[in-house]
Amino acid sequence: MKIHKTAVISAAVAVTMIAAFCVTLVFAANSARTYTIDTLVGSVQVSADSGSTWNDASVGTPVTESMLVKTGSSSYCDITMPKRGTLRVTENSQVLISKLAAGVEQVKVQKGKGLFDINQKLKDNESFQVESSVAVAAVRGTEFAIAADDENFNIQVVKGRVAVRRNVNIPNVDALDPDTKKLLEVDTSAGQEATLTMDENRHLEDLISRAKGDLQEMKQILQSDNKVMLSKVKLAKNAKRLFDMMNEDENQNGNTNDEDDDIIGKVNSRLGK
């Protein structure tokens, strides 16, 4: 069979164009899943190898999946999350960008405090979670602050609502009925805060272990723990002031060093330091 040279060239051009188009799509998708440091004061560093090496950050530094961001004393940074909002990492804090996949974003506050302004509501097929060793917060569109370390978790909600659940291992969780699964979390609404601890998690896991897979007993245990979590949802004290201060800072990006020190002083006073 005779193949015309023109047809071969046209086919090659078509393949090249398709390949280029696919590369463009991949690049665009990856770009959309890259955060950026757009404001910083003091010592801010990033690590792309789980903390083995650290590099000084600057305005414009990209933050991608699996990267760590940490701040020193009297330091902070604002991270822009495209199509989501802004994350402020306050002083002496460390966060991990756990996942930046299509429609799924996860940030872990390993220590210190993060202020989250999720100003674009998520679609039904999208999720944004903030986790710590103690608890996980599921977000739709809201402003909230999370302070955490290995043993403690505190969330303060300024706007919207955040569903909080303990970060515990529950065997056969898929076997639980939908109503029982709902007992794993509590809603924290605007003007409220909640505090959970790792000791409480260990106690819950111990009780569930003793249930030995008995679904009815597990349900009773989770009902009891849900009441405990609800009792920990209280009126927040200073979350809104923190976000008001954050907005003030964003309007003062041209600060001198003295003005930067004044901002840090305001942060510390509101955090009770």
PEVENKA-V698735 format. One record per residue. N is the residue number from 1. RES is the residue in three letters. PSI is psi as a letter, one per 40 degrees, with the letter a starting at -180 (999 if undefined). OMEGA is omega in whole degrees, 0 to 359 (NA if undefined). Layout:
BEGIN
N & RES & PSI & OMEGA
N & RES & PSI & OMEGA
END
This chain:
BEGIN
1 & MET & h & 182
2 & LYS & h & 180
3 & ILE & h & 181
4 & HIS & i & 180
5 & LYS & d & 181
6 & THR & d & 180
7 & ALA & d & 180
8 & VAL & d & 180
9 & ILE & d & 180
10 & SER & d & 179
11 & ALA & d & 180
12 & ALA & d & 178
13 & VAL & d & 180
14 & ALA & d & 179
15 & VAL & d & 180
16 & THR & d & 180
17 & MET & d & 179
18 & ILE & d & 180
19 & ALA & d & 179
20 & ALA & d & 179
21 & PHE & d & 179
22 & CYS & d & 178
23 & VAL & d & 178
24 & THR & d & 179
25 & LEU & d & 180
26 & VAL & d & 180
27 & PHE & d & 180
28 & ALA & d & 180
29 & ALA & d & 180
30 & ASN & d & 180
31 & SER & d & 181
32 & ALA & d & 181
33 & ARG & f & 176
34 & THR & h & 175
35 & TYR & i & 181
36 & THR & h & 174
37 & ILE & h & 183
38 & ASP & e & 175
39 & THR & h & 174
40 & LEU & i & 177
41 & VAL & h & 178
42 & GLY & a & 184
43 & SER & h & 178
44 & VAL & h & 182
45 & GLN & i & 178
46 & VAL & i & 178
47 & SER & h & 178
48 & ALA & e & 182
49 & ASP & f & 176
50 & SER & f & 176
51 & GLY & e & 178
52 & SER & d & 177
53 & THR & i & 181
54 & TRP & i & 178
55 & ASN & i & 178
56 & ASP & h & 178
57 & ALA & i & 175
58 & SER & i & 177
59 & VAL & h & 182
60 & GLY & e & 179
61 & THR & h & 178
62 & PRO & i & 178
63 & VAL & h & 185
64 & THR & i & 182
65 & GLU & h & 178
66 & SER & e & 179
67 & MET & i & 176
68 & LEU & i & 174
69 & VAL & h & 178
70 & LYS & i & 180
71 & THR & i & 178
72 & GLY & a & 179
73 & SER & i & 180
74 & SER & f & 182
75 & SER & i & 173
76 & TYR & i & 173
77 & CYS & i & 174
78 & ASP & h & 181
79 & ILE & h & 178
80 & THR & h & 178
81 & MET & h & 185
82 & PRO & h & 179
83 & LYS & e & 178
84 & ARG & c & 184
85 & GLY & b & 186
86 & THR & i & 174
87 & LEU & h & 172
88 & ARG & h & 175
89 & VAL & h & 184
90 & THR & i & 188
91 & GLU & i & 179
92 & ASN & f & 182
93 & SER & i & 177
94 & GLN & h & 179
95 & VAL & i & 177
96 & LEU & h & 174
97 & ILE & g & 190
98 & SER & d & 185
99 & LYS & h & 175
100 & LEU & g & 179
101 & ALA & i & 180
102 & ALA & h & 177
103 & GLY & e & 181
104 & VAL & h & 178
105 & GLU & h & 181
106 & GLN & h & 177
107 & VAL & h & 179
108 & LYS & h & 174
109 & VAL & h & 184
110 & GLN & d & 174
111 & LYS & i & 180
112 & GLY & a & 186
113 & LYS & i & 173
114 & GLY & h & 176
115 & LEU & h & 186
116 & PHE & h & 174
117 & ASP & g & 180
118 & ILE & g & 189
119 & ASN & e & 174
120 & GLN & h & 184
121 & LYS & h & 181
122 & LEU & i & 175
123 & LYS & i & 183
124 & ASP & d & 182
125 & ASN & e & 180
126 & GLU & i & 177
127 & SER & i & 175
128 & PHE & h & 182
129 & GLN & i & 172
130 & VAL & h & 183
131 & GLU & i & 170
132 & SER & a & 177
133 & SER & d & 187
134 & VAL & d & 188
135 & ALA & i & 178
136 & VAL & h & 178
137 & ALA & h & 178
138 & ALA & h & 191
139 & VAL & i & 173
140 & ARG & d & 180
141 & GLY & h & 191
142 & THR & i & 170
143 & GLU & h & 181
144 & PHE & i & 179
145 & ALA & h & 177
146 & ILE & h & 174
147 & ALA & h & 186
148 & ALA & i & 165
149 & ASP & a & 184
150 & ASP & d & 187
151 & GLU & e & 187
152 & ASN & i & 179
153 & PHE & h & 176
154 & ASN & h & 176
155 & ILE & h & 175
156 & GLN & h & 184
157 & VAL & h & 179
158 & VAL & d & 180
159 & LYS & i & 175
160 & GLY & a & 184
161 & ARG & i & 180
162 & VAL & h & 176
163 & ALA & h & 183
164 & VAL & h & 175
165 & ARG & i & 179
166 & ARG & i & 177
167 & ASN & g & 184
168 & VAL & i & 178
169 & ASN & h & 180
170 & ILE & h & 179
171 & PRO & i & 176
172 & ASN & f & 182
173 & VAL & d & 180
174 & ASP & e & 180
175 & ALA & e & 180
176 & LEU & i & 178
177 & ASP & i & 184
178 & PRO & d & 180
179 & ASP & d & 179
180 & THR & d & 179
181 & LYS & d & 180
182 & LYS & d & 179
183 & LEU & e & 182
184 & LEU & e & 184
185 & GLU & i & 174
186 & VAL & i & 178
187 & ASP & h & 173
188 & THR & h & 187
189 & SER & i & 181
190 & ALA & h & 180
191 & GLY & e & 181
192 & GLN & i & 173
193 & GLU & i & 178
194 & ALA & i & 179
195 & THR & h & 178
196 & LEU & i & 182
197 & THR & i & 178
198 & MET & d & 177
199 & ASP & d & 177
200 & GLU & d & 178
201 & ASN & d & 180
202 & ARG & d & 179
203 & HIS & d & 180
204 & LEU & d & 180
205 & GLU & d & 178
206 & ASP & d & 179
207 & LEU & d & 180
208 & ILE & d & 178
209 & SER & d & 180
210 & ARG & d & 179
211 & ALA & e & 176
212 & LYS & f & 175
213 & GLY & e & 177
214 & ASP & h & 187
215 & LEU & d & 180
216 & GLN & d & 179
217 & GLU & d & 177
218 & MET & d & 179
219 & LYS & d & 179
220 & GLN & d & 179
221 & ILE & d & 182
222 & LEU & d & 176
223 & GLN & d & 179
224 & SER & d & 181
225 & ASP & d & 178
226 & ASN & d & 177
227 & LYS & d & 178
228 & VAL & d & 180
229 & MET & d & 179
230 & LEU & d & 180
231 & SER & e & 181
232 & LYS & e & 177
233 & VAL & h & 184
234 & LYS & i & 177
235 & LEU & h & 178
236 & ALA & i & 185
237 & LYS & d & 190
238 & ASN & e & 184
239 & ALA & d & 183
240 & LYS & d & 179
241 & ARG & d & 178
242 & LEU & d & 181
243 & PHE & d & 175
244 & ASP & d & 179
245 & MET & d & 178
246 & MET & d & 179
247 & ASN & d & 177
248 & GLU & d & 181
249 & ASP & d & 183
250 & GLU & d & 178
251 & ASN & e & 183
252 & GLN & f & 183
253 & ASN & e & 180
254 & GLY & f & 186
255 & ASN & i & 168
256 & THR & i & 180
257 & ASN & d & 180
258 & ASP & d & 179
259 & GLU & d & 176
260 & ASP & d & 178
261 & ASP & d & 179
262 & ASP & d & 178
263 & ILE & d & 180
264 & ILE & d & 178
265 & GLY & d & 177
266 & LYS & d & 178
267 & VAL & d & 183
268 & ASN & d & 181
269 & SER & d & 181
270 & ARG & d & 176
271 & LEU & e & 178
272 & GLY & f & 181
273 & LYS & 999 & NA
END
